[in-house]
Amino acid sequence: MQTVFGDPEVMRFSGAGARPPAGTLERVRGLIEHQHRHGFSKWGVEERASGELIGDCGIQLLEGGPDVELGFHLRRSAWGRGYATEAAGACLEAAFMGVGLEEVIAIVAPGNAASVRVLRKIGMRPAGEREALGRTWELFTAVRYRAR
């Protein structure tokens, strides 16, 4: 995951920025702990053709909750190939159908047009701004559909 979390270009819109190897290890351990504690987390994204780990995608509590945030990071070589949309859509469906959540949010750094496109493609909608992690983000939301 160092090729993802350690790449300044991949992480330029992320709150934490690029991480050294020790920081990447700490992040991965934190995601594993989140999975054990809450039953969901961000998971590894694997390219089907090669079996190579190309990033992460999933849901986690934002700043300890109660909001659950969808997020993703992919290595540069995977950009523009539809992987983020495929992974984010699957994780959003898992959040609603598997985990049973009613709402999922996403926060996006201003100027991150690629992530905004992904969120819109999977049905998330703009919902203003959100203060989190010490800065202001664009907020997107998705609400679980219920047939009436």
C-alpha positions in Angstrom: 0.0 0.0 0.0 3.0 2.3 0.2 2.7 2.9 -3.6 -0.7 4.4 -2.7 -0.4 6.0 0.7 3.2 7.1 0.1 2.5 8.8 -3.3 2.1 12.6 -2.9 0.1 12.8 -6.1 -2.4 10.1 -5.0 -2.7 11.6 -1.5 -2.7 15.3 -2.4 -6.5 15.6 -1.7 -6.3 13.4 1.4 -6.5 15.0 4.9 -3.3 13.1 6.0 -1.2 13.6 2.8 1.5 11.2 1.7 2.8 8.9 4.4 6.2 7.4 5.1 6.3 3.5 5.3 5.7 3.6 9.1 2.7 5.8 8.6 1.3 3.4 5.9 1.7 0.5 8.3 -0.1 2.4 11.1 -2.9 3.3 8.7 -3.4 -0.3 7.6 -3.3 -1.5 11.2 -6.0 1.1 12.0 -8.2 -0.1 9.2 -7.9 -3.7 10.4 -8.8 -2.6 13.9 -11.8 -0.6 12.6 -13.0 -3.8 10.8 -12.7 -5.9 13.9 -14.4 -3.3 16.1 -17.3 -2.2 13.7 -17.6 -5.0 11.1 -16.7 -2.7 8.2 -13.8 -0.6 7.1 -11.9 0.4 4.0 -10.7 -2.8 2.2 -8.0 -3.6 -0.3 -8.9 -3.1 -4.0 -7.4 -5.8 -6.2 -7.1 -5.6 -10.0 -8.9 -8.7 -11.3 -6.6 -9.3 -14.3 -3.3 -9.2 -12.4 -4.4 -9.9 -8.8 -2.4 -6.8 -7.8 -3.4 -4.6 -4.9 -4.1 -1.2 -6.4 -5.6 0.7 -3.5 -8.4 0.8 -0.9 -12.1 1.6 -0.8 -14.8 1.2 1.7 -16.6 2.8 4.6 -15.4 3.9 8.1 -16.6 6.1 10.9 -15.7 9.8 10.2 -13.9 11.2 13.3 -15.3 8.4 15.5 -18.9 8.6 14.2 -21.8 8.7 14.0 -21.4 9.5 10.3 -20.1 6.7 8.1 -17.9 7.9 5.3 -17.2 6.3 1.9 -13.6 6.8 0.7 -11.1 5.4 -1.8 -7.5 5.8 -2.9 -6.0 4.1 -6.0 -2.5 4.1 -7.3 -1.9 6.3 -10.3 -1.5 3.4 -12.7 -5.2 2.5 -12.0 -6.6 6.0 -12.6 -9.1 6.5 -15.4 -9.9 2.8 -15.8 -13.3 2.8 -13.9 -11.9 0.9 -10.9 -12.8 3.7 -8.4 -16.4 3.8 -9.7 -16.7 0.0 -9.6 -15.2 -0.3 -6.1 -17.1 2.7 -4.6 -20.4 1.5 -6.0 -19.9 -2.0 -4.6 -18.9 -0.6 -1.2 -21.9 1.8 -1.1 -24.2 -1.2 -1.9 -22.5 -3.2 0.9 -23.0 -0.3 3.3 -26.8 -0.4 2.6 -27.5 -4.0 1.9 -24.8 -5.8 4.0 -24.2 -3.5 6.9 -27.7 -2.1 6.9 -26.8 1.6 7.1 -29.4 4.2 6.3 -27.1 7.0 5.1 -23.5 7.2 3.9 -21.5 10.4 3.4 -18.4 11.3 1.5 -16.1 14.3 2.0 -14.1 15.6 -0.9 -11.4 18.2 -1.0 -12.3 21.2 -3.1 -10.8 20.8 -6.6 -10.9 17.0 -6.6 -13.1 16.7 -9.7 -12.2 13.1 -10.3 -13.6 12.0 -7.0 -16.7 14.1 -7.5 -17.3 12.4 -10.8 -17.0 9.0 -9.1 -19.5 9.9 -6.3 -22.0 11.3 -8.8 -21.8 8.2 -10.9 -22.6 6.0 -8.0 -25.6 8.1 -7.0 -24.2 10.3 -4.2 -25.5 13.9 -4.2 -23.9 17.2 -3.1 -25.0 18.3 0.3 -23.1 21.5 1.0 -19.9 21.6 3.0 -18.6 19.8 6.1 -15.9 20.6 8.6 -13.9 17.6 9.5 -10.3 16.6 10.1 -9.3 20.3 10.6 -10.6 21.6 7.2 -13.6 22.3 5.0 -14.7 19.6 2.6 -17.4 19.3 -0.1 -20.1 17.0 1.4 -21.9 14.2 -0.6 -24.6 11.9 0.8 -26.5 8.8 -0.2 -29.6 7.5 1.5 -30.7 4.0 1.5 -33.7 3.5 -0.9 -36.7 1.9 0.6 -39.6 0.8 -1.5 -43.0 2.0 -0.2 
